[in-house]
Amino acid sequence: MTTVTKTVRFDAAHILTNHQGMCKNLHGHTYRVDVEVARPDDDAGDMVIDFKDLKKVAVEAVCDTFDHAFIYNTESPAEREIAAVVEKHGMRVAPLPFRSTAENLARHFFSMLAPRVPGLSAVKVWETADSCAEFRACDGN
């Protein structure tokens, strides 16, 4: 198996309501998203995917929606209230029907990218330089 990875970055704010630690407060990250594509070794091609093409898709699917936005959970009354104020003042919001943990974002970004990226094998979301979550395709997907 040969893999290639393209990295894109975006800045966003979020909160984790009902969290017991500091992340219950409004805060931001410079997110790093690693998009991995795999090709079986018996594939005759000499390139897994063009990095330029992979970057274009990743930017369109992820960065264009989430960059400089308040990512919020539509199931949380507190987060909806904050988002309404943010939006009222002309700022960007990115609603999601789940908590915006790195784990959930990795899974969500994978599902957004999979229809557009043949051979997508993993998406890794870094919240900080040393903390990330990865969602990897199961064998047979």
Backbone torsions as a table, in degrees:
resi	resn	phi	psi	omega
1	MET	NA	129.9	175.2
2	THR	-111.6	134.4	179.3
3	THR	-125.2	152.7	170.1
4	VAL	-129.1	154.1	-179.4
5	THR	-133.6	133.8	173.0
6	LYS	-115.9	136.8	-179.4
7	THR	-110.5	133.8	171.2
8	VAL	-126.5	159.7	-178.5
9	ARG	-134.1	151.1	172.3
10	PHE	-152.9	156.6	177.4
11	ASP	-106.5	137.3	179.3
12	ALA	-157.3	162.1	176.3
13	ALA	-112.5	154.9	174.3
14	HIS	-163.2	172.3	170.8
15	ILE	-138.8	157.8	175.2
16	LEU	-118.3	89.8	179.3
17	THR	-62.5	150.7	-178.4
18	ASN	66.8	17.4	174.6
19	HIS	-93.5	143.1	-177.5
20	GLN	-86.2	-14.8	-177.8
21	GLY	-96.4	-166.5	-176.6
22	MET	-64.0	-22.2	-177.6
23	CYS	-70.9	-1.5	173.3
24	LYS	-73.3	-13.1	177.9
25	ASN	-92.7	151.6	176.1
26	LEU	-60.8	128.5	-179.4
27	HIS	-156.5	172.0	-177.9
28	GLY	-131.2	165.3	177.9
29	HIS	-138.7	153.2	160.8
30	THR	-96.4	98.6	-177.3
31	TYR	-75.5	140.3	171.7
32	ARG	-115.4	129.2	-179.6
33	VAL	-120.8	117.5	177.1
34	ASP	-99.3	122.6	-179.4
35	VAL	-109.3	116.5	-176.4
36	GLU	-106.7	133.7	177.9
37	VAL	-123.3	138.1	-176.7
38	ALA	-118.9	153.7	175.4
39	ARG	-139.5	132.2	176.8
40	PRO	-59.7	146.4	-178.5
41	ASP	-65.1	-20.5	179.3
42	ASP	-84.4	0.1	176.4
43	ASP	-71.1	133.6	-174.5
44	ALA	-77.8	-13.1	-178.0
45	GLY	-67.0	154.0	179.7
46	ASP	-98.8	0.0	-179.2
47	MET	-140.0	133.1	178.4
48	VAL	-68.8	-52.3	176.1
49	ILE	-162.5	149.3	176.6
50	ASP	-69.8	126.5	-178.6
51	PHE	-57.3	-37.0	179.9
52	LYS	-63.1	-42.2	178.9
53	ASP	-65.9	-42.0	180.0
54	LEU	-65.0	-41.5	177.9
55	LYS	-61.8	-44.3	-179.2
56	LYS	-57.6	-46.6	-180.0
57	VAL	-65.6	-44.2	-178.6
58	ALA	-63.9	-41.5	178.9
59	VAL	-65.2	-46.0	-179.5
60	GLU	-63.2	-44.2	-174.6
61	ALA	-78.2	-35.3	-173.1
62	VAL	-109.9	-62.8	-171.8
63	CYS	-64.1	-41.9	-178.0
64	ASP	-62.3	-25.4	178.8
65	THR	-90.0	-40.5	-168.2
66	PHE	-102.9	-17.6	-175.1
67	ASP	-64.1	129.1	179.8
68	HIS	55.1	41.0	177.8
69	ALA	-119.6	161.4	169.5
70	PHE	-92.9	111.5	179.4
71	ILE	-85.9	123.7	-176.6
72	TYR	-138.5	156.6	-179.4
73	ASN	-90.1	115.2	-178.9
74	THR	-66.9	-13.2	178.6
75	GLU	-86.2	-7.6	-177.6
76	SER	-102.5	117.7	178.2
77	PRO	-57.8	-41.7	179.9
78	ALA	-62.9	-44.4	-179.6
79	GLU	-67.9	-37.4	175.9
80	ARG	-62.2	-40.5	-179.8
81	GLU	-64.6	-45.0	177.3
82	ILE	-63.1	-43.1	179.8
83	ALA	-61.5	-38.1	179.5
84	ALA	-62.4	-41.2	178.6
85	VAL	-66.9	-45.0	179.2
86	VAL	-58.4	-49.0	-178.5
87	GLU	-65.6	-38.6	179.0
88	LYS	-57.5	-32.4	-178.6
89	HIS	-94.9	18.0	172.3
90	GLY	77.4	19.3	179.6
91	MET	-100.4	160.8	-174.0
92	ARG	-78.9	141.6	172.4
93	VAL	-130.0	154.2	177.7
94	ALA	-133.1	93.9	-178.0
95	PRO	-76.0	140.5	175.7
96	LEU	-136.8	147.2	-179.7
97	PRO	-86.6	30.2	-179.0
98	PHE	-158.7	167.6	177.4
99	ARG	-66.6	142.3	-174.6
100	SER	-88.0	51.0	173.9
101	THR	-73.9	159.4	177.1
102	ALA	-59.4	-37.5	179.4
103	GLU	-62.1	-46.9	-179.5
104	ASN	-68.9	-36.9	177.8
105	LEU	-65.2	-40.4	178.3
106	ALA	-60.3	-44.9	178.7
107	ARG	-63.5	-43.7	-179.5
108	HIS	-64.9	-46.5	179.2
109	PHE	-62.7	-37.7	176.9
110	PHE	-59.4	-47.0	-178.3
111	SER	-65.9	-31.8	177.0
112	MET	-70.5	-38.0	-175.3
113	LEU	-84.6	-31.3	-173.0
114	ALA	-52.4	-44.0	-179.9
115	PRO	-67.5	-18.5	-175.3
116	ARG	-106.1	-10.1	-175.1
117	VAL	-126.9	96.1	176.8
118	PRO	-60.6	133.5	178.9
119	GLY	83.9	9.1	178.2
120	LEU	-55.7	125.7	-176.4
121	SER	-115.0	-26.7	-179.7
122	ALA	-163.1	152.9	170.5
123	VAL	-131.0	128.2	179.0
124	LYS	-116.9	130.7	179.3
125	VAL	-114.3	119.1	178.3
126	TRP	-99.7	123.5	173.2
127	GLU	-88.4	-32.5	176.8
128	THR	-137.4	176.7	-178.4
129	ALA	-63.5	-20.2	-177.4
130	ASP	-129.3	19.9	179.8
131	SER	-138.9	119.2	-178.8
132	CYS	-145.7	165.2	173.4
133	ALA	-130.6	147.2	-177.8
134	GLU	-128.1	138.3	169.7
135	PHE	-115.2	123.5	-175.6
136	ARG	-119.2	138.6	176.8
137	ALA	-63.0	142.1	174.7
138	CYS	-75.0	152.5	174.2
139	ASP	-55.9	136.0	179.3
140	GLY	95.2	-6.6	177.0
141	ASN	-85.4	NA	NA
